[in-house]
Amino acid sequence: MKSQIELIRNEFPDLTIRADVPYAELTTLGVGSKLPFLAEVADEKQLAALLAFTSKQGIPLFILGGGTNLVGMDAPCPMLGVRLSREGFSGFEKNDAGVCAGARMRLPDLARRAAEAGFGGLAPLSGIPGTLGGALRMNAGASGVQIGSLVREVAGFYFNGTPYHAKTSEIEWNYRRSSIPADVVITRAVLELPAADSAAELAAIEAEVLERRRREPAGRSAGCTFRNVSELDPAGRLIDECGLREFRLGKLKVAAEHANYVVNAGGASEKEYVELLSVMRRAVAEKHGFYLLPEVKFLNPQSERDVLDSARPPKVNVLYGGTSSEREISLKSGDAVARALRNTGFAVTLTDVKECRLYPEMRDADVVYPVLHGGFGEDGEIQKVFEDNALRFVGSGSKASLLVMDKIASKRLMDRFGLPTAKWGIVSARQPHLPDSLRYPVILKAPMEGSTIGIRKVDSAAEWEQALEEELKFAPELLVEEHIDGVEITVPIVNGRILPAIEIKSPHGFYDYDAKYVYKDGHTEYFCPVRTLSPETVQRASDAAFAFYLGAGCRDILRVDFIVGRADGVPYMLEGNSLPGCTATSLVPKASRVSGVSFERMTSTLVYASLKRPRPVAAAPAPMPAETTTPRSEPAAPGARTGMKPNPVLLRLCRWLFRLALVLCAMPMLAGGIHGLLTGVPAAWILLVNGLFLLCAEWIFKWFNFLEKKR
């Protein structure tokens, strides 16, 4: 490294390069020894030239910002540290929509400068001590506001010295991360901010800074150590519930004020810090089943790997896509489930399934999590693949999945269990007429579709023929049921627990595909808990949903839909869904959140439920027929034991004994019949005929066999 530094000094005599800079000076945490070399860049021109030179020479480097979430190294760092100077990268300019600010400006200073210029929006972020560049890199947030939501443009340089520029629409802003490339040095950004009263905004900023100081621990720290799993599962609370508040290791301590802060009493090593974080991660994994992900950034990549290796998460293969008409919904649901599981720290792979077969990723995973709607994803076919290959998977088995997917089979189950449901019948091209028991309006449903695809309301006989023709494109046999005017609700069940019911109010009174996903006619309203029905009615629906859950043999997750009649208040069961949607507008996540369970916790408990079950027994391959078995052209009868020949002598003896028995039974009948006819008994001919049949039975059956062979 020294020889490489000499090359840089010779090429850039005006560049400030410091040697052996303590991490206690460079980072707020102060862990580690010293950084061998730090280059402090004066302006963008010098930065671009330095990056181009180091890239050409193959000199490794890293960018150091405010150091508020950086963990130093005990060993000498093999990279050149590059830090933007305050003077050259803390510029501030006002424009019509907001401000343009340099990446080295700290967020509290940026918020105050913007407020003085008449702009607001940054007050919730003003307690974060980091720089704008670092905040953009990790999409810093506080009090429900993330900086990505305020950005219009970001500028900087790639590590090879070429300019980088992106509009906010070109950047993915996720929780505590952004898609800004890792090999980009951010130098400035344009923020689009709302107009605000300067005095009021400055007061809000001061209040936020004071509140942050009040709730954060005193002493040296890197801020929050781990990412929150979700809003309902903050890392600090999870760590606290493991009894780790004020836990000490060497010169480090879990803060008393906030368990997600680790405080350095002075002189703590990188090794101690990694060891403490490993203890915290293992404890939360054992108690809560979450695998906390570090929010701090390690200069040493091995240190982060050591923390992550301290508790290995389950490997989950999320399946999405499929080939049904619900493919787009499945892609959205699968992305949401994968994101939730990654937030819990699980090792997740996503597979776009376009064939119903075994994929390599399925075998590599501890659990397969299908998020496939319609087609082979819900009708039990893919579940049969799991079962035949002894894979653990989330959701109901193949038989229950097929039953719930098939609306006609579900109706039969409802009738068998006495569950209230609308009157129904079956129509097809061969039987196209409305059943006599039904009156218009009615609902036509394709039995094996979901997401309200293949569902049509028919109001009169004039509409029937065309509606039937359109619906028969989905399936050769359709379910038709009476239309019930009422309130639509749905009852989710997760891991055998009934969640709060949700009331659904579509903009045009019929919860079709548009009302669920498109919103062409307006947004659907959801009320959880239910707003317009009595608790007793909701309880009746919940009890019926659970009865269906048990009766169908479901497990893990199910959603059951109802219409509660306005006239009689009866909750009429419509259908179930064994793999309900998991998009932002989906119903089960809504109900789960109302019950106090985050989407992240819900999806992780489904994975653990699968892990607790015994692994399915793989289907044994059918044995090849041996030489002694029945020939292929003459398959053995069901239940026959192949490979064993009967004793021919015993078989012949049994045949003659049976013939003798027939003769012995026939002789008394013949004798009685002849005697009756001679003495004038009217019914004697019946005995005579029966006796003749018994006597001739063997020859009669031989004749029948002869006729069958002739055929």
ABEGO torsion letter per residue (X at the ends): XAAAAAAAAAABAABBBBBGBBAAAABAAGBEBBBABBBBBABAAAAAAAAAAAAAAGBBBBBBBAGAABBBBABBBABBBBBBBAAAAABBBBBAAEBBBBAABBAAAAAAAAAAAGBBGAAAAAABABBAAAAAAAGBBBGGBBAAAABABBBEBBAAGBBBBBBAAABBBBBGBBABBAABBBABBBBBBBBBBAAAAAAAAAAAAAAAAAABBBEBBAEBABBBABAABBAAAAAAAAGABGBBBEABBBBAABAABBBBAEGBBAAAAAAAAAAAAAAAAAAAGBBBBBABBBABAAAAAAAAAABBBBBBBBBBGEABAAAAAAAAAAAAAAAAAAAAGBBBBBBBBABBBBBAAAAABABBBBBBBEEAAAAGAAAAAAAAAGBBBBEBBAAAAAAAABAAAAAAAAAAAGBBBBBBBBBBAABABBBAABBOBBBBBBAABBGGBGBBBBABAAAAAAAAAAAAAABABBBBBBBBBBBBBBBBBBGGBBBBBBBBBBAAGBBBAAAAAAGAAEBBBBBOBBAABBAAAAAAAAAAAAAAAAAAGBBGBBBBBBBBBAAAGBBBBABBBABBBABAABAAAAAAAAAGBBAAAAAAAAAAAAAABBBBBBBBBBBBBBAABBBAABBBBBGBBBGBBBBAAAAAAAAAAAAAAAAAAAAAAAAAAAAAAAAGBAAAAAAAAAAAAAAAAAAAAAAAAAAAAAX
